[in-house]
Amino acid sequence: MTLQLPRHVRIKRLKSGATSFYYEVPTKYRNMKCPVPSEPLGSDFAVACEKSDTLNRLFDEWDQQRKGQPIDTPAAPKIGTVDWLFREYKQSLAYTKKVAIRSRRDYEWAMSLLCDTPTKSGDRVGSRPIRTITPRGADKLYQKIVIGPNGRRDRTAEKVVKLCRKAWRVVHRLFPDEFPKDVPNPWLGVTLESRVKKTKPAVTRDEVYDFAHGCIAAGEPEVAAVAVICFEWLQRPENVIAGHIKWTDYRAPSAPTIIRVAHHKTGTVAPHPLEEGQPDGTVVKFYADAEEVLAAVPRRGVSMILREVSDGIAKPFAFPTMQHKVQRLRKKLGLPAHFTLDACRHGGMTELEEAELTDGQGRALSTHKTQQSYEGYAKRTAKRMLSATRKRHAHRLAEQNEPGDSVRNEAPESVRNGTPEQRKIST
């Protein structure tokens, strides 16, 4: 049977004997600086056809624009425009590999905010060519975004500028011919308004366990477990909800006294000890309250946090669903409005500092790789201030009680050159 290959697709025989498909823009168009990339399509013919269709539509769009013809696909942004730049950025590894799924909604919103900003001519910024965004234009766009419909929004405008800096840098590397040679990134050097950055809230241990016990009583043990895991073992909420905390990592036969917490953002694993035997034969359980909460969670699969879809079928919670459950139960239990899963994790990090752990000890539990990223989580609570004040006061008392303090800078009488009367006579 003969395969009818899509346009610009060829077959290549690999050394292993397998067949693979490749998309290649003809040399004629490559010499014309066609920005559509040549790339492997894999060995699956159906997948290769789907990918090549997308690439061919991009090629046709560029070719029509090159010839001065109208674009046939109005939904697709024109190559070289700001809309196109953000589309390419969202398809890049810098976005798909580095931007967390829970953060992508904010990224999308910030991109839309910039692209939908009207210009003096009445058109959208997104429809403008990248080359028309100059450094002065970037400054004006920043000032325009800062003044929102409900007042100033310095943080929002700052996020847009930082996003644009990165998107321009990433796409310029991939398609340098679409950018001006003199200033390829106009967002570098934009002066941002000074603002007081808000501190993310943190909840206390009592609030976490009040919430957990209330959830269990309300028949929501999974919600209780998520809050406790974020607080005690410092796991990121999105990882807990996605099912990355597994029963096989909790008191496994090969390691019955630990829980392994894998942090997917940093690629590290923290084996938290759960207990320790004492010389007198007793056992100290470090997380007895947390394990009591976990005991109330039904085991529906390998992952700890799963919701039952039907008999014998379970799946992870959607992140918004879990957030809604937390807020509903938080209100029902009368807990403060700042109670969130993020606040639970921040509360656990703050407790590390209140316990006066060293930087190394705290980072061993949280698996943060740098001191800067670690110290941003611990809040400056009254308890930490009191502990620091006590230590400072004790240091001052210790200095006052040192024997050497009674010795002044003046010489003792025995070494002076006589009494005043003697010195007078000698003169």
C-alpha positions in Angstrom: 0.0 0.0 0.0 1.3 3.4 -0.9 1.0 6.3 1.6 0.1 9.7 0.3 2.4 11.9 2.3 1.3 15.4 3.4 2.9 18.4 1.8 6.6 19.0 2.9 6.8 15.6 4.6 9.3 13.0 3.8 10.1 9.5 5.0 13.5 8.7 6.5 14.7 5.2 7.3 16.5 5.1 10.7 19.6 2.9 11.5 17.4 0.7 13.5 15.3 -0.1 10.5 12.3 1.8 11.7 10.5 4.5 9.6 10.2 8.0 10.7 8.5 11.1 9.2 10.1 14.6 8.9 8.7 17.9 8.0 11.0 20.0 5.9 10.4 23.5 4.5 11.8 23.6 0.9 15.2 25.2 0.6 13.7 28.0 -1.6 11.5 29.2 1.2 14.1 28.5 3.9 16.4 31.0 2.0 13.6 33.5 2.2 13.8 33.4 6.0 10.6 31.3 6.5 10.1 31.1 10.3 8.2 27.7 10.2 10.7 25.1 11.6 11.7 21.8 10.1 11.2 19.1 12.7 10.8 15.4 13.2 7.2 14.1 13.3 7.7 10.7 14.8 7.0 7.2 13.5 3.2 7.3 13.9 1.7 8.3 10.5 -1.6 9.6 12.0 0.3 11.8 14.4 2.7 12.9 11.7 -0.3 14.0 9.5 -1.8 16.0 12.4 1.5 17.8 13.2 2.3 18.5 9.5 -1.2 19.9 9.0 -0.5 22.5 11.7 2.9 23.3 10.3 1.5 23.6 6.8 -1.1 26.0 7.9 1.6 28.2 9.5 3.6 27.9 6.3 0.6 29.0 4.2 -0.1 31.9 6.5 3.5 33.1 6.1 3.5 32.6 2.4 0.2 34.5 1.9 1.6 37.3 4.1 4.8 37.3 2.0 2.8 37.7 -1.2 0.6 40.5 0.3 -2.5 38.3 0.2 -5.1 38.3 3.0 -4.8 35.6 5.6 -7.4 32.8 5.0 -7.6 31.8 8.7 -8.7 34.8 10.7 -8.5 32.8 14.0 -4.8 32.3 13.5 -2.6 35.3 14.4 -0.4 36.7 11.7 3.3 35.7 11.8 5.4 38.4 13.4 2.6 40.0 15.5 2.4 40.2 19.2 -0.5 37.6 19.2 1.8 35.3 17.2 4.7 35.8 19.6 2.6 34.7 22.6 1.3 31.7 20.7 4.9 30.6 20.0 5.9 31.2 23.6 3.1 29.0 24.8 4.3 26.2 22.5 7.9 26.6 23.6 9.6 24.4 26.2 10.2 27.4 28.3 6.4 27.5 28.9 5.4 23.8 28.7 8.3 22.7 31.0 8.8 25.6 33.3 5.4 27.1 33.9 3.3 25.1 36.4 -0.2 24.1 35.2 -1.8 26.0 38.1 -0.1 29.2 37.0 -1.0 29.0 33.3 -4.4 30.6 33.8 -2.7 33.7 35.3 -0.2 33.7 32.4 -3.0 33.5 29.8 -4.9 36.3 31.5 -1.8 38.6 31.5 -1.2 37.9 27.8 -4.8 38.7 27.0 -4.6 41.9 29.0 -1.7 43.2 27.0 -2.9 42.0 23.6 -6.4 43.4 24.1 -5.1 46.8 25.1 -6.3 49.3 22.5 -3.9 51.6 20.7 -4.5 55.2 19.7 -5.6 54.0 16.3 -8.3 51.8 17.9 -6.7 48.4 17.0 -5.4 45.9 19.5 -1.8 45.7 20.6 -1.9 42.0 19.8 -2.5 42.7 16.1 0.5 45.0 15.9 3.9 43.7 14.5 6.5 42.9 17.1 8.8 45.5 15.4 6.5 48.3 16.3 6.8 47.7 20.1 9.7 50.1 20.9 11.2 50.8 24.3 9.2 54.0 24.5 6.1 52.1 23.4 6.7 49.5 26.2 6.9 52.3 28.8 3.6 53.7 27.6 1.9 50.3 27.6 3.1 49.7 31.2 1.7 53.1 32.3 -1.5 52.3 30.5 -1.9 49.0 32.3 -1.0 50.4 35.7 -4.2 52.5 35.7 -7.0 49.9 35.8 -10.8 50.4 35.7 -10.9 50.2 39.5 -7.7 52.1 40.4 -4.0 51.4 40.3 -2.8 47.9 39.8 1.0 48.0 40.2 1.4 44.3 40.8 -0.6 43.4 37.7 1.4 45.7 35.5 4.7 44.4 37.0 3.6 40.8 36.2 2.8 41.8 32.6 6.2 43.4 32.1 8.1 40.4 33.5 6.1 38.1 31.3 6.8 40.1 28.2 10.5 40.2 29.0 10.6 36.4 29.1 8.3 35.8 26.1 10.3 38.3 23.9 13.6 36.6 24.9 12.3 33.1 24.3 10.7 33.7 20.9 13.6 36.0 19.7 15.9 33.0 20.2 13.7 30.9 18.0 12.8 33.4 15.4 15.4 36.2 15.4 14.5 37.5 11.9 11.1 38.7 13.2 12.6 41.1 15.7 14.4 44.4 15.2 18.2 44.2 15.2 18.9 47.2 17.4 16.5 46.5 20.3 15.1 43.0 20.1 13.6 43.2 23.6 12.0 46.5 24.4 10.8 45.4 27.9 14.3 45.3 29.3 14.8 48.4 31.5 11.2 49.4 31.9 11.1 51.3 35.2 8.6 49.7 37.5 6.7 51.6 40.2 7.8 51.0 43.7 5.3 49.1 45.7 5.0 47.4 49.1 4.9 43.7 48.4 2.2 41.8 50.2 3.2 39.0 52.5 1.4 35.7 51.8 -0.6 34.6 54.9 0.3 31.6 57.1 -2.0 29.7 59.3 -1.2 28.1 62.7 -1.0 24.5 63.7 -4.2 24.9 65.8 -6.1 26.3 62.8 -4.9 23.5 60.5 -6.1 20.7 62.9 -9.3 22.5 63.7 -10.0 22.5 60.0 -8.9 18.9 59.5 -11.1 17.5 62.3 -14.0 19.6 61.0 -13.5 18.2 57.5 -13.5 14.6 58.8 -16.7 15.2 60.8 -18.3 16.6 57.6 -17.3 13.5 55.6 -14.4 15.1 53.7 -11.3 13.3 55.0 -9.4 13.9 51.7 -9.7 17.7 52.2 -8.4 17.3 55.8 -5.4 15.2 54.6 -4.4 17.8 52.0 -4.2 20.6 54.5 -2.3 18.5 57.0 0.2 17.2 54.4 0.9 20.8 53.2 1.5 21.9 56.8 3.4 19.0 58.2 5.5 17.8 55.3 5.6 21.1 53.4 4.3 19.6 50.1 3.0 22.0 47.4 -0.8 21.9 47.2 -0.9 21.2 43.5 1.3 18.1 44.0 -0.9 16.7 46.8 -4.1 17.2 44.8 -2.6 15.7 41.6 -2.0 12.5 43.5 1.8 12.6 44.0 1.5 11.6 47.6 1.2 7.8 47.5 0.3 5.2 50.0 3.3 3.2 48.8 5.6 6.0 50.1 4.0 6.0 53.5 5.3 3.4 56.0 6.3 1.1 53.1 7.6 -2.4 54.1 11.1 -1.3 53.0 10.9 1.9 55.1 8.3 1.5 57.8 9.3 4.5 59.8 9.2 7.3 57.1 7.0 9.0 54.6 8.7 9.9 51.3 7.6 13.3 49.9 8.6 13.9 46.3 8.7 17.6 45.3 8.2 17.6 41.6 9.1 21.3 41.1 12.6 20.7 42.4 13.0 17.1 41.6 13.9 16.2 45.2 12.6 13.6 47.6 12.4 14.2 51.4 12.2 11.1 53.5 10.5 12.5 56.7 11.1 10.3 59.8 7.8 9.4 61.5 9.1 7.9 64.7 12.2 7.2 66.7 12.9 4.4 69.2 14.3 5.4 72.7 16.8 3.6 74.9 14.1 2.6 77.3 12.2 0.8 74.5 9.5 3.5 74.0 8.8 5.0 70.6 8.4 8.7 70.0 5.9 9.4 67.2 6.7 12.8 65.6 3.5 13.2 63.6 0.9 11.4 65.7 -1.8 14.0 65.0 -1.2 13.9 61.2 -1.2 10.1 61.1 -4.5 10.1 62.9 -5.9 12.3 60.1 -4.4 10.0 57.4 -6.0 7.0 59.1 -9.5 8.5 58.3 -8.7 8.7 54.5 -10.1 5.7 52.5 -7.6 3.9 50.3 -9.0 4.1 46.8 -5.8 3.6 44.9 -2.1 4.1 45.0 -2.4 7.9 45.5 -3.7 9.1 48.9 -5.9 11.9 47.6 -8.5 10.5 45.2 -12.2 11.0 44.8 -14.6 8.2 44.0 -16.3 8.6 40.6 -18.3 5.3 40.7 -17.9 1.9 42.4 -14.3 0.9 42.2 -13.3 3.9 40.1 -11.4 6.9 41.5 -9.5 9.8 40.1 -7.6 12.8 41.4 -9.5 16.0 42.3 -9.3 19.0 40.0 -7.4 21.8 41.6 -10.3 24.3 41.5 -12.7 21.7 42.9 -10.4 21.2 45.9 -10.1 25.0 46.4 -13.8 25.4 46.4 -14.2 22.6 49.0 -11.5 24.2 51.2 -13.3 27.6 51.1 -16.7 26.1 51.7 -15.6 24.1 54.7 -13.4 27.0 56.0 -16.5 29.2 56.1 -18.6 26.5 57.8 -15.9 26.0 60.5 -15.5 29.7 61.1 -11.9 29.9 60.2 -10.2 33.1 59.0 -10.6 34.2 55.3 -6.8 33.8 54.7 -7.1 30.0 55.3 -5.9 28.3 52.1 -3.8 25.3 51.2 -0.9 27.7 50.4 -1.3 29.3 53.8 -1.1 25.8 55.3 2.3 25.2 53.7 3.5 28.7 54.6 2.4 28.0 58.2 4.5 24.8 58.3 7.5 26.7 57.0 7.0 29.4 59.6 6.9 26.8 62.3 10.4 25.6 61.2 11.7 29.1 62.0 9.8 29.4 65.3 11.4 26.1 66.3 14.7 27.9 65.7 16.0 25.3 63.3 19.2 26.3 61.5 19.0 27.2 57.8 20.4 23.8 56.9 18.0 21.9 59.0 15.0 23.8 57.7 16.0 23.3 54.0 16.6 19.6 54.7 12.9 19.3 55.5 11.6 21.6 52.8 14.1 20.6 50.1 14.6 24.2 49.0 17.9 24.5 47.1 18.7 28.1 48.0 18.5 30.1 51.2 16.7 32.9 49.3 13.9 30.7 48.2 13.6 29.1 51.7 13.6 32.3 53.8 10.7 33.8 51.8 8.2 31.4 53.3 8.9 31.9 57.0 6.8 34.8 58.3 8.1 37.3 60.9 5.6 36.3 63.6 5.4 37.6 67.2 6.8 34.3 68.4 9.9 34.7 66.3 10.3 38.3 67.4 9.9 37.3 71.1 12.5 34.5 70.8 15.0 36.9 69.1 14.4 39.6 71.8 15.0 37.1 74.6 18.3 36.0 73.0 19.4 39.6 72.5 18.4 40.5 76.1 20.3 37.4 77.4 23.4 38.4 75.4 23.3 41.9 76.9 23.0 40.5 80.5 25.9 38.2 79.8 28.1 41.1 78.7 27.2 43.1 81.8 28.2 40.3 84.1 31.6 39.6 82.5 34.4 40.2 85.1 36.3 42.4 82.7 33.5 45.0 82.6 34.6 46.5 86.0 38.0 47.4 84.5 37.9 50.9 83.0 40.1 52.4 80.5 41.8 54.5 83.1 45.0 53.2 84.8 44.8 52.0 88.4 46.1 54.2 91.3 49.2 52.0 91.8 50.6 52.8 88.5 50.1 56.5 88.4 53.0 58.8 88.7 52.4 59.8 92.4 49.6 61.6 94.2 48.5 65.1 93.1 50.5 66.5 96.1 53.6 64.6 95.2 53.4 65.7 91.6 53.0 69.3 92.8 56.1 69.1 95.0 58.2 67.5 92.3 57.5 70.4 90.0 
